Amino acid sequence: MQAVTERLRSFLQYVAVKLIDEPGKAQLKVAELGPKRLRFKLVLAQADVAMLIGRNGFTASAIRSILKAAADKEGVQIQLQIHSHEEEAELQARGEAY
């Protein structure tokens, strides 16, 4: 599972870095939710969140589709969440972040 996780992580990191303005502020968190279930969370600068989500969510949807196809090939279910650092801090303050 670790090799699959690393491949998916590398892919997501590559795509995200190419689409955002401040890759130095980006964080990619991975949580294993169960056997063959992963959650990826991208924590970005606020302006980068808007850029990565795209107009009407089309960019994020495309990234999720490709990531899901790669994960399905390995028999893994995935979730992708995209948050700003501010949203992540709020979630942590409420005890909802992992």
Rosetta silent file (secondary structure, phi, psi, omega in degrees, C-alpha in Angstrom):
SEQUENCE: MQAVTERLRSFLQYVAVKLIDEPGKAQLKVAELGPKRLRFKLVLAQADVAMLIGRNGFTASAIRSILKAAADKEGVQIQLQIHSHEEEAELQARGEAY
SCORE:     score description
SCORE:     0.000 S_00000001
   1 L     0.000  -32.798 -177.010    0.000    0.000    0.000 S_00000001
   2 H   -64.946  -37.765  178.983    2.878    2.354    0.739 S_00000001
   3 H   -65.564  -41.334  178.229    4.191    2.187   -2.840 S_00000001
   4 H   -64.243  -45.661  179.169    0.729    2.997   -4.220 S_00000001
   5 H   -58.299  -43.589 -178.497    0.321    5.856   -1.754 S_00000001
   6 H   -66.729  -38.959  177.624    3.695    7.285   -2.752 S_00000001
   7 H   -64.374  -45.108  179.268    2.892    7.107   -6.485 S_00000001
   8 H   -65.041  -40.396  178.735   -0.453    8.861   -5.997 S_00000001
   9 H   -61.950  -45.709 -179.676    1.179   11.425   -3.710 S_00000001
  10 H   -62.336  -41.931  178.553    3.917   12.148   -6.265 S_00000001
  11 H   -61.351  -50.340 -178.030    1.375   12.573   -9.046 S_00000001
  12 H   -62.134  -41.276  179.318   -0.791   14.940   -7.025 S_00000001
  13 H   -62.666  -43.632  179.667    2.217   16.923   -5.871 S_00000001
  14 H   -60.097  -49.083 -178.057    3.487   17.270   -9.457 S_00000001
  15 H   -64.431  -47.374 -176.870    0.133   18.492  -10.779 S_00000001
  16 H   -61.918  -43.372 -178.292   -0.539   20.880   -7.902 S_00000001
  17 H   -62.514  -34.452 -179.423    2.907   22.497   -8.058 S_00000001
  18 H   -72.535  -21.904 -173.850    2.461   23.209  -11.775 S_00000001
  19 H  -102.294  -10.821 -175.671   -0.890   24.959  -11.232 S_00000001
  20 L  -110.415  161.630 -178.810   -0.237   27.172   -8.201 S_00000001
  21 L   -88.127  -29.170 -175.577    1.774   30.354   -7.665 S_00000001
  22 L  -122.118   71.034 -178.232    3.194   29.608   -4.210 S_00000001
  23 H   -65.159  -22.753  178.604    4.315   25.959   -4.121 S_00000001
  24 H   -65.999  -22.020 -179.838    6.597   26.702   -1.159 S_00000001
  25 H   -95.721   -2.763 -176.739    3.522   27.251    1.015 S_00000001
  26 L   -80.630  141.435  174.169    1.775   24.065   -0.123 S_00000001
  27 E  -127.582  138.761  176.023    1.400   21.083    2.190 S_00000001
  28 E  -119.815  117.343 -179.434    0.176   17.655    1.156 S_00000001
  29 E  -110.098  140.802  179.803   -1.178   15.486    3.948 S_00000001
  30 E  -125.359  133.137  176.142   -2.093   11.835    3.532 S_00000001
  31 E  -128.018  135.294  175.207   -4.252    9.786    5.886 S_00000001
  32 E   -90.957  114.044 -175.801   -4.990    6.098    5.609 S_00000001
  33 E   -86.910  -15.513 -178.423   -8.687    5.742    6.426 S_00000001
  34 E   170.391 -173.362  178.072   -8.735    1.977    6.226 S_00000001
  35 L   -64.586  123.066  178.841   -7.528   -0.849    4.057 S_00000001
  36 L    60.391   31.916  175.208   -7.159    0.528    0.539 S_00000001
  37 E  -133.442  122.699 -177.792   -8.773    3.881    1.507 S_00000001
  38 E  -127.161  150.888  172.086   -6.779    7.116    1.448 S_00000001
  39 E  -125.590  125.290  174.392   -7.501   10.793    1.998 S_00000001
  40 E  -104.641  135.930  177.416   -5.253   13.431    0.475 S_00000001
  41 E  -128.262  119.585  174.634   -5.482   16.969    1.769 S_00000001
  42 E   -95.865  123.090  177.693   -3.831   19.876   -0.026 S_00000001
  43 E  -112.913  117.984 -170.371   -3.336   22.901    2.213 S_00000001
  44 E  -130.011  169.130  170.082   -2.501   25.968    0.143 S_00000001
  45 L   -63.064  149.309 -175.461   -2.302   29.754    0.189 S_00000001
  46 H   -53.456  -44.997 -179.165   -5.792   31.270   -0.200 S_00000001
  47 H   -64.960  -34.183  179.530   -5.165   32.537   -3.743 S_00000001
  48 H   -71.120  -30.246  177.341   -3.839   29.125   -4.770 S_00000001
  49 H   -60.673  -48.207 -179.996   -6.979   27.403   -3.472 S_00000001
  50 H   -61.736  -39.641 -179.235   -9.093   29.434   -5.885 S_00000001
  51 H   -67.120  -42.371 -177.212   -6.660   28.722   -8.712 S_00000001
  52 H   -73.159  -34.068  177.438   -6.556   24.973   -8.067 S_00000001
  53 H   -71.870  -40.248  175.672  -10.312   24.646   -7.690 S_00000001
  54 L    80.434  173.417  179.937  -10.851   26.643  -10.863 S_00000001
  55 H   -65.495  126.277 -179.075  -13.955   28.212  -12.293 S_00000001
  56 H    57.482   19.336  176.937  -17.022   26.260  -11.171 S_00000001
  57 H    78.094   12.060 -175.384  -14.700   23.610   -9.709 S_00000001
  58 H   -66.226  -39.553 -178.838  -13.684   22.251  -13.104 S_00000001
  59 H   -66.487  -47.412  178.808   -9.941   22.116  -12.400 S_00000001
  60 H   -62.150  -38.869  178.809  -10.369   20.326   -9.071 S_00000001
  61 H   -63.063  -41.687  178.681  -12.863   17.961  -10.661 S_00000001
  62 H   -64.983  -42.871  178.545  -10.410   17.084  -13.427 S_00000001
  63 H   -62.454  -45.021  179.190   -7.615   16.466  -10.899 S_00000001
  64 H   -61.217  -40.694 -179.377   -9.919   14.276   -8.810 S_00000001
  65 H   -62.678  -45.656 -179.798  -10.976   12.289  -11.891 S_00000001
  66 H   -67.662  -42.834  178.684   -7.409   11.534  -12.937 S_00000001
  67 H   -62.562  -41.132  179.173   -6.358   10.735   -9.367 S_00000001
  68 H   -64.566  -40.911  179.075   -9.380    8.458   -8.962 S_00000001
  69 H   -62.582  -42.573  178.356   -8.576    6.640  -12.212 S_00000001
  70 H   -65.389  -39.750 -179.961   -5.010    6.021  -11.052 S_00000001
  71 H   -69.813  -41.240  178.818   -6.239    4.839   -7.639 S_00000001
  72 H   -59.065  -37.621  178.690   -8.929    2.597   -9.155 S_00000001
  73 H   -58.947  -31.442 -179.875   -6.236    0.877  -11.209 S_00000001
  74 L   -95.732   -0.606 -179.619   -4.596   -0.088   -7.902 S_00000001
  75 L    75.691   28.717 -176.699   -7.902   -0.982   -6.215 S_00000001
  76 L  -114.991  139.150  173.217   -7.702    1.989   -3.837 S_00000001
  77 E   -95.812  139.309 -178.874  -10.460    4.454   -2.909 S_00000001
  78 E  -133.656  157.594  170.651   -9.384    8.062   -2.469 S_00000001
  79 E  -128.316  146.042  174.963  -10.669   11.426   -1.352 S_00000001
  80 E  -127.084  122.840  175.831   -9.082   14.772   -2.190 S_00000001
  81 E  -115.335  141.685  179.042   -9.701   17.839   -0.045 S_00000001
  82 E  -124.838  120.165 -177.452   -8.345   21.290   -0.884 S_00000001
  83 E  -132.763  157.525  169.911   -8.101   23.863    1.922 S_00000001
  84 E   -87.029  165.888  177.047   -6.362   27.145    2.621 S_00000001
  85 H   -60.953  -35.532  179.561   -4.057   27.446    5.615 S_00000001
  86 H   -66.478  -44.153  178.411   -6.735   29.565    7.303 S_00000001
  87 H   -63.851  -39.138  179.581   -9.435   26.921    6.784 S_00000001
  88 H   -64.349  -40.503  178.015   -7.070   24.238    8.063 S_00000001
  89 H   -62.822  -40.407  177.379   -6.361   26.278   11.214 S_00000001
  90 H   -63.023  -44.418  179.097  -10.117   26.617   11.823 S_00000001
  91 H   -62.102  -41.215  178.801  -10.617   22.876   11.394 S_00000001
  92 H   -65.955  -38.759  179.423   -7.777   22.142   13.807 S_00000001
  93 H   -63.807  -32.674  178.226   -9.207   24.598   16.351 S_00000001
  94 L   -87.293   -4.652  179.023  -12.512   22.743   16.202 S_00000001
  95 L    79.617   21.969 -176.814  -10.741   19.400   16.408 S_00000001
  96 L  -101.114   -8.558 -178.558  -11.891   18.292   12.948 S_00000001
  97 L   -86.457  155.485  177.099   -8.517   18.058   11.174 S_00000001
  98 L  -100.484    0.000    0.000   -6.515   14.855   11.044 S_00000001
